[in-house]
Amino acid sequence: MSGFEYETVARFAQQGGLIYFAAIFVAGCVYALWPSNKEAFRRMAQLPLEDHEDDHVGP
């Protein structure tokens, strides 16, 4: 039998997953709040409010 017990592997997986998802969350927040992305997010926020007939697809 190997030196790894279930509890050891489970604890490692839980802590590793927590660190991984925390890093992804922080990276997403940094990207969203980066000053150079401000104007792009502002334009995207206004897209649903714009009414352009030439943008619609269909009959």
C-alpha angles and dihedrals in degrees: 000000000000124000093251118096123198093250092053093050092044092050091049092049092049094049093043092050092048092052092045095051092042089054092049091049093050091047090052092049092048090050093048094047098041107124095230091059094054097094094046092053091046091054092047091050090057096048096090090053096054120094111207115160093198091060094063119099121213141047 
